[in-house]
Amino acid sequence: MGDRQGLPLPQRTYSLHIVLVGASHPGNLGAICRSMLNYGFASLRLVNPVCSPDDIEARNRAKHAGRILDSCQVYDSLEDATSDCSLTVGTSGKREIGTKTTFRHFMYPWEFAERLEDFTESVSLVFGEEGKGLSTDDLGLCDFLVTLPTWEGYPIANLSHAVNTCVYELHRTTVHSKQGSDPGIPDIVPLERSLNPTLKSILQQGIMEMGQALPGNDDRKHSFSHNLRRGIMRSMPTEDEATRLIGGILDATTALQYVAGNSEWRSKRRRKITRNEEE
């Protein structure tokens, strides 16, 4: 984690509590803590857990997310664990058809994330015991259910994987709306992969000049420039990437001119390309 341990958790309009009912595998418990902290969530509540937050396997799997195990709260019932929440959302992979569907009002994780974007109260997201899921009584306490888009031939996901999928979708929505404006979500990976027209023109001009510096006939030079331009633009470079490419292309052009004995490498050598420069 290095020097990023001091970053604050992302700021959200709602507060989320991950609630595990009857958690029995310490490895899953630790993995869930790691997933939660990966995506900026830290509130974990356990209802009648079979395994202990102090289990060595849980600690090992949690890695740097051990602080979630340190602060997790334990309850005797799901009602107690969710009593302070305005919204209680259950999870289930059992999507029966027939009359039971009237009791299971599902939405997918990304829909859930979108609904929470402007929610301002506490939310509990409830997961059942490994191999069993939530009981009928526990499902009845939930306001609605979230289900993963798993294949119907094998719909039940591992508990830690299910939690990871849900918290990922929630954080994904937050990143789209707050990256760069939230101290907990620095603008490291650009969301917008676009070039302003001036920078694009400079990049294309640099590619053309590099092609002209190559040995061979005009067809070869034109083919090289055309393919390099298309290849680069197909990758949709960011402005920072394009700027670095321009510097390298300029240096490569100078080197080609030098090797070819072209005096322009000296007389017209420069550290940058200006738009529509006349040679």
SULURZI-V519896 format. One record per backbone hydrogen bond with DSSP energy under -1.0 kcal/mol. NH is the residue of the N-H (numbers start at 1). CO is the residue of the C=O. If there is no record, write none. Layout:
NH_CO, NH_CO
This chain:
4_1, 5_2, 7_4, 15_121, 17_123, 18_43, 19_125, 20_45, 21_127, 22_47, 29_25, 30_26, 31_27, 32_28, 33_29, 34_30, 35_31, 36_32, 37_33, 38_34, 39_35, 40_37, 41_36, 45_18, 46_73, 47_20, 48_75, 50_23, 51_23, 55_52, 59_55, 60_56, 61_57, 62_58, 63_59, 65_62, 68_65, 70_66, 71_67, 73_44, 75_46, 81_77, 82_78, 85_82, 86_122, 87_122, 89_124, 90_144, 92_146, 95_93, 101_98, 102_99, 103_100, 104_101, 106_104, 107_145, 112_108, 113_109, 114_110, 115_111, 116_112, 119_116, 123_15, 124_87, 125_17, 126_89, 127_19, 132_129, 133_129, 139_135, 140_136, 142_139, 143_88, 145_105, 146_90, 147_107, 150_148, 154_151, 162_158, 163_159, 164_160, 165_161, 166_162, 167_163, 168_164, 169_165, 170_166, 171_167, 172_168, 173_169, 174_170, 175_171, 176_172, 177_173, 178_174, 179_175, 180_185, 181_178, 182_178, 185_182, 188_186, 200_196, 201_197, 202_198, 203_199, 204_200, 205_201, 206_202, 207_203, 208_204, 209_205, 210_206, 211_207, 212_208, 213_209, 214_211, 221_217, 222_218, 223_219, 224_220, 225_221, 226_222, 227_223, 228_224, 229_225, 230_226, 231_227, 232_228, 233_229, 234_230, 236_233, 242_238, 243_239, 244_240, 245_241, 246_242, 247_243, 248_244, 249_245, 250_246, 251_247, 252_248, 253_249, 254_250, 255_251, 256_252, 257_253, 258_254, 259_255, 260_256, 261_258, 262_257, 265_262, 266_263, 267_263, 268_264, 277_274
